[in-house]
Amino acid sequence: MEISIIIPVYNEERNIRILVEKIRELAVLKDKIWEAIFIDDGSTDNTYGELKSAKEGVPEVKIVHFGINAGKAAAYSAGFQFAAGSVIITMDGDLQDDPAEIGSFLAALTNQSDLVVGWKYRGKGSRGRTIPSRIFNFFLGILTGLKINDSNCPFRAMRKEVAKSLNIYGDLYRFIPYLAFNKGYRVAEIKVENYPRQYGKSKYGPGRFFNGMLDLLTVLFISRYNRSPLHFFGIPGLISFVIGFAIDATLVLRGLFVTGQIGHTALLVMGVMLIILGVQILSLGLLGELIISQRRADRRDLPILDVIQ
């Protein structure tokens, strides 16, 4: 197998047949062995039925059917597990990503890159979407050192080794380029078009920007301190403990040898609280170290009802 195209879909019944035909007609796939893996993420419309109909006469189409809406990260995880291609393409199933641009991704992937991410440089919609996206990618570049314009673009191409190395959950699929970059893989970017949605409803929500900032904190933590959480919790824990201990020790010694009584009750209580806080933070770090020491790489459970290959 040369190319695997992974396409998560959720309530995209009117787009399935069009997308399958667009992929089948690609000239760049004519002389290659390929597969298109559709992950039906618990659709409530007839997406699964349309997928089964579209597969008739198209053996390259594979279907993974989820029993619930588990999210895009779970869909990608399933797709990466079933993919057999040496090159893996990810794209959305809403026809906003044009399969005709797959050739550009394949060309860029051979140019000293392990992962190529698309940049939807125009046509992303209202300012309510473009401005938060720019702010988000700006902070991502500063904090991670990865200078790309559209980290969350679902249109990507990567080598099999990159996809198989990723452990994504929650909303961390937005950071696939950075997760690969953090593992030492070479990340590149190309411009792609963003076509307007013809059928179905957008899954973009108003809370996506704020959730993204929280996810950014998560990905920074797990990428930098996943093997040594005590290094992250240890410094603030020690600082809090030392300050609290110094305050209380000063008050006690001053009371014993100078004033004859321990005054400043509020300051004494604050010192005790800082000591307790420091111990708690250090305990979190030690608990993280214990969890990591016992961790085993288990196959992730996915809500798969059916697989049609």
N, C-alpha and C positions, 0 to 999 in steps of 0.2 A: 504494500500500500504506500502510495506517495503523498496524497493530500487528504486530510480529514477536515471537513467544514462543520463546525459545531454551531448550532443555531437554537438557543433557548426561545420558546414561544409560549405565550400566555394569552388566550382569547384572540387569536389571529386567524380565525377560520377563513376569512375572505382573502388573505394574503398567501396562503400556503401554495396553492396551485401555481400562482404567478411566479412565486419565488423559485419553486422547483424547476419550472420551465426556463427561467432565466439562468439558473445554474447549469442545466443540461445543455444549453446553447453556447456555453462559454468555449471559445476557440482554444483557450489556454489549457483546457482540460481534455481536449480531444485525444491527445496522445499520452495521457497519464491515467494511472489507476487512482481513483478517488472515491470518497464516500461523503455523504451529507448526513450528519447525525442531528436529528431534530429531538430536542428534549421538551416534551409537553409538560409544562410546569403546573399541572393541576388545573387546566383550563375548564371553565364552566360552560363554554359554548361547544360547538362541534369541531373544534380544532383537531382533536384526536381522530375523529371520523374522516376529516379532510386529509390528514396525514396518511391514514391507511389507504384511502382512495388514490392519493398522489403516488404512493409507493408501487401501485400496480403497474407493472411494465418498467419500473425504474429500480433495479436491484441495488443501485448505489445508495438509495435512501434507507436510512436506519432510523428507528423510532424508539425513544425511551419515554415511557409514560409514567408520570408521577401521580400518586393518588391525592396529593394535596399541593397547594401552592407553597412550595418550600423556598422559593427565592432564587435569584440568579446565581448566587454562589454555589448552591447545591446543584443547579443545572449544569454549570461549568464543571464542577467536580465529577458529575456523572459522565459528561461528555469526554473529559480528559481520560477517565478510566477506560471507556469503551473505544476511544480513538486508536486506530492502528497506523495512521499515516506518519511519515517522517516529518512532515510539515503540517501544522495545525492552524486553521483559520477560525476565528470567532467573528460572528456578526449577528445582528438582530434580525428578527423575522418580520419586521413591520414595513419592509421595502424602502426604508430610509437609507439603508446601506445597499449600494448597487453592486451585485456580484461581478459586474464587468470590471471592477477595479481590483479584483483578486490578482490579475496579472501584474499590476504595479507592486503589490505587496510581495509577490514571489520574486520579482526582479530586485527589490530592495533588500530582501532577506539574504540574497546571495552576495551582498556587498558588505561583508565583514559585520553582519548584524545577526543577533540571535532572536531578537523580537522587534517587530516593526509595528508601531501603533499609528492609527490614523489621526489626522487633525482635521476636524470639521470646521474649517476656517471661515465658513459663511453659511447662512441659512439655518442657524440654530434657533431662530424664533425671536421672541420678545426680549427686551432688555432684562426683564425679570429672570430670564434664564442665562443670558450671555454674561451679564455682569457678575453674578455669583460664581459662575464657572471660571471666569478670568481671575477673580480674587482667590478662589480655591487653588487653582493651578499655580498662581503666583506664590502663595504660601508653601505649597508643596515643593516647588523648585528651591525656595530658600532653605527649607528645613531638611530636605533630602539630598539636594545637590543634583537631582535629575531634572534637566532643563528640557521639558517638553510642554506643548501648548494645550494638550487635551488628554489628560491621563485617563479619563473615564470613557473615552471613545470605545465602543464595543467592537469596532472593526479593527482586527489585529491579525498578524501572522507571526507564528513562533515555531521554533524547532521543537521536536517532540520532547527533548530533554528538558526544555524550559517548562512546558506544560506539566510534565510528570513530576517536577520538583515543587510545584505550587501546592500550598495547603491553604485554601481560601474558605471562609465561612462568613456568615452575617452579610455585611456589605463590603467586605474587603476586595471583592472583584473589581472595585473602582481603582484599586492600587496595584493591579497586576503588573504594569510596567515597572513600578518601584520595587515590588517584591522580587521581580526578576533581576533588576538592577542591583539590588542589595545582595543577591547571590553571586554577583560577578558577571552576569550575562550582559552582552552589549545591546543597548536599546537605541533604536532609530525611529524616525517619524516621517511620515509622508502626508501630503495634503489629500483629502478626500472630500467628495461632495456630500451634502446632507439634504436628501430629497424630502419633500413634504409627505406626511403620512396621508395615504389615500383612504384606508379603511381602518376601523377599530379606534380605540381610545389610547391616548398617551398615558404611560404609567408614571410620568414625572409628577412629583408632589412638592408642595411648598416647603416641607420640612427637610427636603433632601440636602440643602446646603449645610444646615446645622448638624444633621446626622453625619454628613461628610467630614465636618471638622472634628467631631468626636471619633469617627473612624480613623482620621489622620493621627490622632493621639494614640489610638490603639496600635496602628501599624508601625508607628515610630517606636513604641515601647517593645512590641514583640520582635521587631527586627534588630534592635540595639541591645536589648536586655533579656532576650528569651533564654539565654544560657546562663545569665548571672543576674537575676532579679534583685539580689541583695545589694549589688552595686548601685541600683536605682533607689531602693528604699533605705539603704544604709546611711547615706550622707545626711538626708533630712532627719532621720531617726537619731543619729548620733548628735547632731547639732541641737535638736530639741532636748535630748537627755542631758547633754553637758550644760546647756544654759539653765535648765531647771535645777540641776544638781548644784551648780555654782550659786544660784540665787538662794536656795535653801541652806546651803552650807555657810554662806556669808551671814545670813540672818541668825543661824544657830550659833556660830562662833562669836558673832558680835554680842548676842544675848548672854552667852556664857562668860565672856571675858571683859566686856565693856559695860553694857547697860544693866546686866543682871536679869533681863527678861527678853523674850523673843517678841518683837513688835511687828508692825506691818503685816497684819493677818492676810490682807488681800494679796500682797506680794508673795507671802508664804504659800498660799493656796495656788497662785499662778505657777510657782516653781514646782509644786507637786503635780499639777496638771501637765506641765511640760515634760516631766519625767515619765509620767504614765503614757503620754502621747508618743514619746520617743521609744519606749518599750514596745508599744503597739505597732509602730511603723517598722521597727526592727523585726518584730515577730512576723509581719507580713512578708518581709524579704526572706526570712528563714523558711517560712512555709512554702514560698515560691521555689526556693532551692530544693526543698524536700519533694515537691510535686515533680519537678524536672528530673530529679534523680531516679524517680520511680516510673517516669513516663515511658510508654511503649508506643510504637508506631502501629496503631490499629487501623484497619480499613474503616472508613467513615460509613455510618449507616445512612442510607438514602431511601426516601419513600417511593421506591420503584415498584409499580404494579405490574408492568409488562415491558418486555423488550422485543422488538420485531427487527430482525436483521436480514 
